Structures are given as C-alpha cells and as structure tokens.
C-alpha cells in the first residue's frame, strides 16, 4: 500500500495559461518532494485544462480532480476533500513558490505543534515577473489575529499559507458564502483553535495583474469582510472579541528606536530633531547601518536647515 504524502498542495485555477507553467514548475521543483499536488480547473476557456492534463501525465503527483464551474471557494473545498496529507499548502496558478518554501514551512509546523497555519513574507511582482515591493506581515499570533478580526486580510497572504489539515477540517473548511475573503474567514477561525504565524523570509512571489481575483472581485470585499467580522463577533461573543482587539502585543522595538524617531522627525520637516536622533542611532550597533544610509541621503537637508537657522544677536 502506498504511504500518504506529507503534504497536499491545493490549487484552483481559471484561465491561467499565461502563468501556469511557471507556477507548476515552482511547485514540482521544491526542495521538499513528498507531496501530492491537487489541482481543480474552474471551467477555464483558454488552454489551462490541456496544460494541466499534460503536466499530470508528466508527474503522477499532480492530481487533476475535477472540472467545476462553481468558483474558487467551492473548488478549494473540493481540493480539501481530496487531500490526504496531514498538512495542506495553498498555491495559485499565477504565483511562484521559491524553492525551499515547503521545506521551511513544514519544518516550522512540525517544530511548533501549537501552530495551525504558517505564512511567510511575499514579494509582489507584476505580470512580467518584475519585483514591485515586499508585502510585510506581522509575526506574532496576537497581532495577526487582532488584524484579522477587524477585516485586515493582509495579515496573512492566502497562496503563501501552509495549514494543518485536521485544524482546517475542524473549523469546517472554506465557507462557500464567501466569493472572496474566504481566506480571511478561514484564518479568523483557525486563530480560534490554534496559533498563527508568519515566517520573516520571503517564500512566494505574488503576482499582481488585472485578471487576478484581487482586481476582478474587489467590489465584494467590503461586504464579505463585514460578514466575516460580524460572524466572528456572533461566534466568540463581544467580550472575547474585545479581548482579541486589545490583546497585549510584543514590544515594538524598532518603532520606539532613535532611528524611527529620526525618520518621523525628518519626514515631518523637523530636520534638527532628525539630526539629533540620527546621531544617537549611529552609536547603536543594530541601527548603525540604517543610520549611515540615511546620513548620505539627508546631509543636503541638514546643511540647508543649518544655513536657514536664524542667528541670535
């Protein structure tokens, strides 16, 4: 009898032919190889389905389970029901996994049994694969959950997530009332049964283009985020909701540093104050590199400020 894989990778695609080969290759070429790759085609009208069929013939880990036209959320639940592994990783057909993504996320979950979902930093890329900017995420459970329960879906990035299958099934999988924001709703529920975390390392390239769900379904976000928040309050009660909102957070060291004060003063136009705190930052080993970089950029402003300072007779 064939043993179960360690990981089930689930992906629902619709008309992704332009980016699909790169997405599939980035999964197949992972350093961690013990997985099944469950893919649902959501009634694509381009060559997506034929590309998936060809890929499944080349690699028997790829399982093309169904051809549905019921949308992303229903397709994700089809994939969840087909998944056989203890851990589930999300992926989208227009994104790119960096090679060690599965290895590093799986190691974290296995080393932290209290964690039910692990994300990572992601780099936003354009339709041509050019880097745009990193998308920063909180690391601690309390901060992630606090942001989620007010409807901030940016606390975790859906296609960069790995989850415990048992926890996903415990909370009922994806709620099919959510055409979008289904990830927000799921992450809120997962945060009620275990810990959430984001790795500080970039493990996914998240593609931004006009055909993506982020662009085509944005008009549903407000309504469905509001529904997710309302359902959370109904489910856990107002007292617990307030406790989450005002959870004690880890001390934000950088936010209180001399370098952060220098930044705020400089960009508020208080150049002399910025100079004072920048000099202090130069004396702190952990802040010195950032302070030196700012010194190079800010020197002209400091000189102008000094020239303009009125002389007292």
C-alpha positions in Angstrom: 0.0 0.0 0.0 1.4 3.4 -1.0 2.0 5.6 2.0 0.4 9.0 2.3 2.4 12.1 1.3 3.5 14.5 4.0 1.9 17.4 2.2 -1.1 18.1 0.0 -0.7 21.2 -2.2 -4.1 22.5 -3.4 -4.7 24.9 -6.2 -7.8 26.1 -8.1 -7.2 27.7 -11.4 -9.2 29.5 -14.1 -7.8 30.8 -17.3 -4.2 30.9 -16.0 -2.4 29.6 -19.2 -0.1 32.7 -19.4 1.4 32.0 -16.0 0.6 28.3 -15.2 3.8 26.6 -16.4 5.9 28.7 -14.1 3.6 28.2 -11.1 3.5 24.4 -11.7 7.3 24.2 -12.1 7.9 26.2 -8.9 5.9 23.5 -7.0 7.4 20.5 -8.8 10.9 21.8 -8.2 10.6 22.3 -4.4 13.4 21.0 -2.2 10.8 19.1 -0.2 9.4 16.5 -2.7 7.0 14.3 -0.6 3.7 15.9 -1.7 0.6 15.4 -3.8 -0.5 18.3 -6.0 -4.3 18.6 -6.2 -5.5 21.0 -8.9 -9.0 22.0 -9.8 -9.8 23.7 -13.1 -12.7 26.1 -12.7 -14.1 25.8 -16.2 -11.3 27.6 -18.0 -11.9 28.8 -21.5 -8.2 29.0 -22.5 -5.6 26.3 -22.7 -5.4 25.9 -18.9 -7.1 22.5 -18.8 -5.0 20.9 -21.5 -1.8 22.3 -19.9 -2.9 20.7 -16.6 -3.6 17.4 -18.3 -0.1 17.4 -19.9 1.5 18.2 -16.6 -0.4 15.4 -14.8 0.9 12.9 -17.4 4.5 14.0 -16.8 4.3 13.9 -13.0 2.0 11.5 -11.2 1.9 13.7 -8.0 -0.3 16.1 -9.9 -4.0 15.0 -9.5 -6.5 16.8 -11.7 -9.5 16.0 -9.5 -12.5 17.8 -11.1 -13.7 20.3 -13.7 -16.0 22.6 -11.9 -17.7 25.9 -12.6 -18.7 26.8 -9.1 -16.0 29.3 -8.3 -12.8 29.5 -6.2 -14.3 28.7 -2.8 -16.2 25.6 -3.9 -13.2 24.5 -5.8 -11.0 24.8 -2.7 -13.4 22.6 -0.7 -13.3 20.0 -3.5 -9.5 20.0 -3.2 -9.6 19.8 0.6 -11.8 16.7 0.4 -9.4 15.1 -2.0 -6.3 15.9 0.1 -4.9 13.0 2.0 -1.9 14.6 3.8 -1.5 15.9 7.4 -0.5 19.3 6.1 -2.1 21.5 3.3 -0.3 24.2 1.3 -2.1 26.7 -0.8 -0.9 27.8 -4.2 -2.4 29.9 -7.0 -1.8 29.4 -10.7 -0.2 32.8 -11.3 2.2 32.8 -8.4 5.7 31.4 -7.9 6.9 29.4 -4.9 10.6 29.9 -4.0 12.4 26.6 -3.9 12.6 26.0 -0.1 9.1 27.2 0.7 7.5 23.8 1.6 10.6 22.6 3.4 10.8 25.6 5.7 7.0 25.9 6.4 6.7 22.2 7.1 9.7 22.3 9.5 8.1 25.1 11.4 4.7 23.3 11.8 6.4 20.1 12.9 8.5 22.0 15.4 5.6 24.1 16.7 2.6 21.8 17.4 0.6 24.8 18.7 0.7 26.5 15.3 -2.1 25.6 12.9 -1.2 27.9 10.0 2.1 29.3 8.9 2.5 32.1 6.3 5.6 33.9 5.0 6.7 37.2 3.6 5.9 37.6 -0.1 7.3 39.7 -2.9 4.7 41.4 -5.1 5.6 41.0 -8.8 4.0 42.4 -11.9 2.6 40.4 -14.9 6.1 40.1 -16.3 7.6 38.8 -13.1 9.3 42.1 -12.2 9.6 42.8 -8.4 7.3 45.6 -7.2 7.7 45.6 -3.4 7.6 43.3 -0.4 4.3 42.8 1.4 5.1 42.9 5.1 3.2 40.7 7.6 3.1 40.6 11.4 4.8 37.6 13.0 3.1 37.1 16.4 -0.3 35.3 16.8 -1.8 38.1 18.8 -1.0 40.8 16.2 -2.1 38.6 13.3 -5.4 37.8 15.0 -6.0 41.3 16.0 -5.7 42.5 12.4 -7.8 39.6 11.0 -10.8 40.3 13.3 -11.1 43.8 12.0 -11.1 42.6 8.4 -7.5 43.1 7.5 -6.8 40.3 5.1 -3.2 41.5 4.6 -2.3 39.9 8.0 -1.7 36.6 6.1 -1.3 36.0 2.3 -3.5 33.2 1.1 -1.3 31.5 -1.5 1.7 31.5 0.9 -0.1 29.5 3.6 0.5 26.0 4.9 -2.0 24.6 7.4 -2.7 21.6 9.5 -5.4 19.6 7.7 -7.1 18.5 10.9 -7.5 22.1 12.0 -8.9 23.2 8.7 -11.5 20.4 8.8 -12.2 21.2 12.5 -13.4 24.7 11.5 -15.4 23.4 8.6 -13.1 24.3 5.7 -13.9 27.3 3.5 -17.3 28.9 3.9 -18.9 28.9 0.5 -20.9 32.1 1.2 -17.6 33.9 0.6 -16.9 34.5 -3.1 -13.9 36.5 -1.9 -12.4 37.0 1.6 -12.8 33.2 2.1 -9.2 33.2 3.3 -9.9 35.9 5.9 -12.9 34.0 7.3 -10.8 30.8 7.4 -7.8 32.4 9.1 -10.0 34.0 11.8 -11.5 30.6 12.6 -8.1 28.9 12.6 -6.9 31.5 15.0 -9.6 30.4 17.4 -8.3 26.8 17.6 -4.5 27.4 17.4 -1.6 29.7 16.8 -1.0 31.7 13.6 2.5 32.8 12.5 4.3 34.3 9.5 7.9 33.5 8.7 10.1 36.5 8.2 11.6 35.1 5.0 10.2 35.7 1.5 8.9 32.3 0.2 6.4 33.3 -2.5 6.3 35.7 -5.5 2.7 37.0 -5.5 1.7 38.2 -9.0 -0.4 41.3 -9.4 -2.3 41.6 -12.7 -5.7 42.8 -14.0 -7.1 39.3 -14.4 -6.4 38.2 -10.8 -9.2 37.9 -8.2 -7.8 40.8 -6.3 -8.6 43.0 -9.3 -11.8 41.4 -10.7 -13.6 40.7 -7.4 -12.6 43.7 -5.3 -16.2 45.1 -5.3 -17.3 42.2 -3.0 -14.6 42.7 -0.4 -16.3 45.3 1.9 -19.5 43.3 2.2 -17.8 40.0 2.8 -15.2 41.3 5.1 -18.0 42.9 7.1 -19.7 39.5 7.1 -16.6 37.7 8.4 -16.2 40.3 11.3 -20.0 40.0 12.1 -19.8 36.2 12.2 -16.7 36.3 14.4 -18.5 38.5 17.0 -21.5 36.2 16.9 -19.4 33.1 17.2 -17.0 34.2 20.0 -19.1 36.9 21.7 -18.4 40.6 22.2 -16.2 40.1 25.3 -13.8 37.8 23.6 -13.8 40.0 20.5 -12.8 42.9 22.7 -10.1 40.8 24.3 -8.6 40.0 20.9 -8.8 43.6 19.9 -6.9 44.8 22.9 -4.5 41.8 23.3 -1.2 42.6 24.8 1.3 42.9 22.0 5.1 42.3 21.9 7.1 45.5 22.5 7.7 47.1 19.1 11.5 47.7 19.5 12.1 49.4 16.1 9.0 51.7 16.4 10.5 53.1 19.6 14.1 53.4 18.5 16.0 56.5 17.9 16.2 55.7 14.2 12.4 55.6 14.0 12.1 58.9 15.8 14.7 60.3 13.3 12.6 59.1 10.4 9.4 60.6 11.8 11.0 63.9 12.5 12.7 64.1 9.1 9.6 63.4 7.1 7.6 65.8 9.2 10.1 68.6 8.4 11.8 68.8 11.8 15.3 68.5 10.4 17.3 69.5 13.5 15.4 66.9 15.6 16.0 64.3 13.0 19.7 65.1 13.1 19.9 64.7 16.8 18.3 61.2 16.8 20.2 60.1 13.7 23.5 60.8 15.6 22.2 58.8 18.5 21.3 55.9 16.1 24.9 55.9 14.8 26.0 54.8 18.3 23.7 51.7 18.4 25.2 48.6 16.5 21.8 47.4 15.4 20.8 50.7 14.0 24.1 51.9 12.6 23.8 50.6 9.1 20.3 52.2 8.6 21.6 55.5 10.2 24.6 55.6 7.8 22.3 55.1 4.8 20.0 57.9 5.9 23.0 60.2 6.6 24.0 60.0 3.0 20.5 60.9 1.8 19.8 63.6 4.4 23.1 65.6 4.6 21.9 68.2 2.0 18.8 68.8 4.0 20.8 69.2 7.2 23.1 71.7 5.6 20.2 73.7 4.2 18.5 73.7 7.6 21.7 74.9 9.3 22.0 77.8 6.7 18.4 78.8 7.3 18.6 78.8 11.1 18.3 82.4 12.3 21.3 84.0 14.1 20.5 85.3 17.5 22.3 88.7 18.2 
